[in-house]
Amino acid sequence: MTQDGTRPVEIDTSKPHPARIYDYLLGGKDNYEVDRQAGDQLAAVAPEVWISVRANRGFLQRAVRHVIDSGVRQILDVGTGLPTSPNVHEIAQEAEADVRVAYVDNDPIVKAHADALLNRAGTTSIVLADLRDPKSVVEHPEVRRIIDFDQPVALFLVAILHFIRDAEEPERIVATLRDALPAGSFLVLSHATDDFAERSAAQAIYNNATASMNLRPRARVERFFEGFELVEPGLVQVPFWRPESTPPEGSAQIGFYGAVGVKKA
């Protein structure tokens, strides 16, 4: 039994897993041969993927610092994926020690890894819930223990919505989460796109994975920010969102949009 009374996680290594593919592309160790093969296949048809995942990670880190500098002291990170240091709570709490962070993922493997790193009695916790059921996220008692929805919250949906199919109504999902947030809250979002290169071959690799890849154009990604006011520079490719140094060569081909929005009153 695990520390929370659940049975040990049985890991399916017969199919590549998006979180483990991402971990491999970031240079992590929490992946299996099937994930590495998928990552290499992805890189073969979309060579920019190596710098893309790192650029997306850099966007997340800069966005964390931005929301903390803006006065927010609560972060709800949904679809967090496998822990990669520095994690969101490490970045946030380095700036302000009192920041509270609730991580949410629907994968027991992710939760098991995060549980090993987090002190759930403190100001950071990991919750097993599914983004496709957004009410289960905002109403989860452990989320409610960490997050006070009467105060501004930074909602992070980083590299997760492209694993939600159109039939699962991603706009409805984001709207439900938005409606749970008070004015002055933030939405930090990144999303994969094929606006800069034809990527059907890359998309097809995920057909054999545990979740499909659903690339969307800029106009569609912008719709997720309904009810939010975008902060400068708006919705851009992730390496160009408030870069702290010169973006790496090849950044113009990176197929990730990113933006930060503030919920209107």
Salt bridges, closest charged atoms under 4 A:
ASP4 OD2 - LYS111 NZ 2.83
ASP30 OD1 - HIS113 ND1 3.80
GLU33 OE1 - ARG36 NH2 3.47
ASP35 OD2 - ARG20 NE 2.56
GLU48 OE1 - ARG199 NH2 2.87
GLU96 OE2 - ARG73 NH2 3.61
ASP98 OD1 - ARG73 NE 3.69
ASP107 OD2 - HIS17 NE2 2.38
ASP115 OD2 - LYS111 NZ 2.87
ASP115 OD1 - ARG120 NE 3.73
ASP130 OD2 - ARG132 NH2 2.80
GLU142 OE2 - ARG145 NH2 2.85
ASP166 OD1 - ARG216 NH2 2.87
ASP166 OD1 - ARG220 NH2 3.01
GLU168 OE2 - ARG132 NH1 3.33
GLU168 OE2 - ARG165 NH2 3.20
GLU169 OE1 - ARG172 NE 3.10
GLU171 OE2 - ARG220 NE 2.42
GLU171 OE2 - ARG223 NH2 3.32
ASP179 OD1 - ARG178 NH2 3.05
GLU222 OE2 - ARG218 NH1 2.80
GLU244 OE2 - ARG65 NH2 3.08
